[in-house]
């Protein structure tokens, strides 16, 4: 019996080692993780193993609205422009994964919980040019997921931005006449120069950055930062840990 135990123990150890070696040799890379190459080699991106990959074919869908309101749910990145007609331009593989009835109304929402592949080009959202110079092509942006939205429609009179997810909203025009921002997520919002007044409610952890503004009303209920490039005429209410930063630092209460 002693001799049997003596041989059984080393044998079991060798069996375990052999099994481990075979597992390592035959193992495939974990499809849930993508490791970027180059300088970002240690930047791990968590993805679904069945992430939606681009087909390389772009499809144009005409909107049933003027495209004055853009709503984004999920992980889709969007570039917004103004054009003669309201439409979206989207990779055909992503189009198949979107709710197309909502899409025609300017609402971007995935049918499943799939992630979007990192190589997927941004969806192009074209708002119709206003019929007169007195109104916007785009009035409102609602970002409720982790996708990033870049607004590039020029001559915006008024823009309303609601950001409630992990994504960012960047208004990349040279200026807007007036603006409203609600940021209750972890993502950030950027607004360019505001000729008149901007109203900001910040209740999350994300930041709101503004160019130069004439007037501003700021309500802080979270821990995010609101910053301006100049010193606007500011009225403020601060009930959280957030701060207001201007080019002439002094406390706001």
C-alpha positions in Angstrom: 0.0 0.0 0.0 2.9 2.4 0.8 4.5 1.7 -2.6 1.1 2.3 -4.3 0.7 5.7 -2.6 4.2 6.6 -3.5 3.5 6.1 -7.2 0.0 7.5 -7.2 0.9 10.9 -5.9 3.7 11.7 -8.4 1.4 10.3 -11.2 -1.5 12.5 -10.3 0.8 15.6 -10.2 2.1 14.8 -13.7 -1.4 14.3 -15.0 -2.4 17.7 -13.7 0.7 19.4 -15.2 0.1 17.6 -18.6 -3.5 18.8 -18.6 -2.5 22.4 -17.8 0.1 22.3 -20.6 -2.4 21.0 -23.1 -4.9 23.7 -22.1 -2.3 26.5 -22.6 -1.2 25.2 -26.0 -4.8 24.8 -27.3 -6.2 27.9 -25.7 -7.5 30.7 -28.0 -7.3 34.4 -27.2 -10.2 35.6 -25.1 -12.7 37.1 -27.6 -14.0 39.4 -24.8 -10.9 41.5 -24.8 -9.2 43.5 -27.5 -5.6 44.5 -26.9 -4.5 47.6 -28.9 -1.1 47.6 -30.5 1.5 50.3 -30.5 1.7 52.9 -27.7 -1.7 51.8 -26.3 -0.6 48.2 -26.0 -2.0 48.0 -22.4 -5.3 49.7 -23.2 -7.8 46.9 -22.8 -11.2 47.4 -24.4 -14.0 45.2 -23.2 -16.2 44.0 -26.0 -18.9 41.4 -26.6 -17.4 38.4 -28.4 -20.1 38.9 -31.1 -19.4 42.7 -31.6 -21.0 44.1 -34.7 -18.3 44.5 -37.3 -18.5 46.9 -40.3 -19.4 45.6 -43.7 -17.8 48.5 -45.6 -21.0 49.4 -47.4 -22.7 52.7 -46.4 -26.5 53.0 -46.7 -28.5 56.3 -46.7 -31.9 56.3 -45.0 -34.3 59.3 -45.4 -35.7 60.6 -42.1 -39.5 61.2 -41.7 -38.7 64.2 -39.6 -36.5 67.3 -40.2 -33.8 65.9 -38.0 -34.1 68.7 -35.5 -33.9 66.3 -32.6 -31.2 63.6 -32.2 -31.6 60.8 -29.7 -28.9 58.2 -29.1 -29.3 55.1 -27.0 -26.4 52.6 -26.6 -22.9 52.6 -28.0 -23.2 54.1 -31.5 -20.9 57.0 -32.3 -22.6 59.8 -34.3 -21.4 62.8 -36.4 -24.1 65.3 -37.0 -24.2 67.7 -40.0 -26.8 69.9 -41.8 -27.8 69.0 -45.4 -30.7 69.8 -47.8 -32.6 66.8 -46.6 -32.7 65.0 -43.3 -31.2 61.5 -43.4 -28.8 59.1 -41.8 -25.8 57.4 -43.4 -24.9 54.1 -41.7 -22.9 51.0 -42.4 -25.2 48.2 -43.6 -24.1 45.8 -40.8 -25.0 48.4 -38.2 -28.3 49.2 -39.9 -29.4 45.6 -39.5 -28.8 45.9 -35.8 -30.8 49.1 -35.4 -34.5 49.6 -34.8 -35.2 51.0 -38.2 -38.7 52.3 -37.4 -37.2 54.5 -34.6 -34.2 55.3 -36.8 -36.5 57.0 -39.3 -37.6 59.3 -36.5 -34.1 60.3 -35.6 -33.8 57.8 -32.7 -30.7 55.6 -32.7 -31.3 52.4 -30.7 -29.8 48.9 -31.1 -32.2 45.9 -31.2 -29.9 43.8 -29.0 -27.3 44.3 -26.3 -24.5 43.7 -28.8 -21.5 46.0 -28.7 -20.4 47.9 -31.7 -16.9 46.9 -33.1 -14.2 49.5 -32.6 -13.7 49.8 -36.4 -17.3 50.7 -37.1 -17.5 54.1 -38.7 -19.6 56.7 -37.0 -23.3 57.0 -38.1 -23.8 60.3 -40.0 -26.9 62.2 -38.9 -28.0 64.9 -41.4 -30.4 67.5 -40.1 -32.3 69.5 -42.8 -31.2 73.0 -43.3 -33.7 75.5 -41.8 -36.2 77.0 -44.2 -35.3 80.5 -42.9 -32.3 82.0 -41.2 -34.2 82.4 -37.9 -34.3 78.8 -36.8 -32.0 75.8 -36.3 -31.3 72.8 -38.4 -30.8 71.0 -35.0 -32.5 72.0 -31.8 -32.0 69.1 -29.4 -29.5 66.3 -28.6 -30.3 63.5 -26.1 -27.4 61.1 -25.4 -28.4 58.3 -23.1 -25.7 55.7 -23.7 -22.0 55.4 -24.1 -21.8 56.7 -27.7 -20.1 60.0 -28.6 -21.9 62.7 -30.5 -20.2 65.4 -32.5 -22.4 68.3 -33.7 -21.1 70.2 -36.7 -24.2 72.0 -38.1 -23.2 75.7 -38.4 -25.2 78.8 -37.4 -27.0 77.2 -34.5 -29.4 79.7 -32.9 -30.3 77.5 -29.9 -29.2 74.1 -28.8 -30.4 71.9 -26.0 -28.2 69.1 -24.8 -29.2 66.3 -22.4 -26.4 63.9 -21.5 -27.2 61.0 -19.2 -24.8 58.2 -20.0 -21.1 57.6 -20.3 -20.8 59.2 -23.8 -19.7 62.7 -24.7 -21.5 65.5 -26.6 -19.3 68.0 -28.4 -20.8 70.9 -30.2 -18.0 71.8 -32.6 -19.4 74.9 -34.3 -17.7 78.3 -33.8 -20.6 79.6 -31.7 -24.3 79.2 -30.7 -26.6 82.1 -29.8 -28.0 80.4 -26.7 -27.9 77.0 -25.1 -29.2 74.7 -22.4 -27.3 71.7 -20.9 -28.3 69.0 -18.5 -25.4 66.6 -17.7 -26.4 63.8 -15.3 -24.0 61.2 -16.5 -20.3 60.5 -16.4 -19.6 61.8 -19.9 -18.7 65.3 -20.8 -20.3 68.1 -22.8 -18.6 70.8 -24.8 -20.3 74.0 -25.9 -18.6 76.7 -28.0 -18.9 80.4 -27.5 -22.4 81.5 -26.5 -23.4 84.9 -27.7 -26.3 85.3 -25.2 -27.0 83.0 -22.2 -26.4 79.4 -21.3 -28.3 77.5 -18.6 -26.5 74.5 -17.1 -27.7 71.8 -14.7 -24.9 69.4 -13.7 -25.9 66.5 -11.5 -23.4 63.8 -12.3 -19.7 63.3 -12.4 -19.1 64.5 -16.0 -17.8 68.0 -16.9 -19.3 70.8 -18.9 -16.9 73.0 -20.8 -18.0 76.2 -22.4 -16.1 78.7 -24.6 -16.9 82.4 -23.9 -20.4 83.3 -22.7 -22.1 86.6 -22.0 -24.4 85.2 -19.2 -24.7 81.8 -17.5 -27.0 80.2 -14.9 -25.4 77.2 -13.3 -26.9 74.7 -10.9 -24.5 72.1 -9.5 -25.9 69.0 -7.7 -23.1 66.5 -8.5 -19.3 66.5 -8.4 -18.7 67.6 -12.0 -16.8 70.7 -13.1 -18.3 73.5 -15.1 -15.7 75.7 -16.8 -15.7 78.9 -19.0 -12.9 80.5 -21.0 -14.0 83.9 -19.9 -15.7 85.5 -16.9 -19.5 85.5 -17.7 -22.2 87.2 -15.7 -23.0 84.1 -13.6 -25.8 83.2 -11.2 -25.1 79.9 -9.5 -26.6 77.3 -7.1 -24.1 74.8 -5.7 -25.4 71.9 -3.6 -22.9 69.3 -4.5 -19.1 69.0 -4.6 -18.8 70.4 -8.1 -17.0 73.6 -8.9 -17.2 76.5 -11.4 -14.0 77.6 -13.1 -13.5 80.8 -15.1 -10.5 82.7 -16.3 -10.6 84.8 -13.1 -10.7 82.2 -10.3 -12.9 83.1 -7.4 -15.5 81.1 -5.4 -19.1 80.7 -6.5 -21.8 79.7 -4.1 
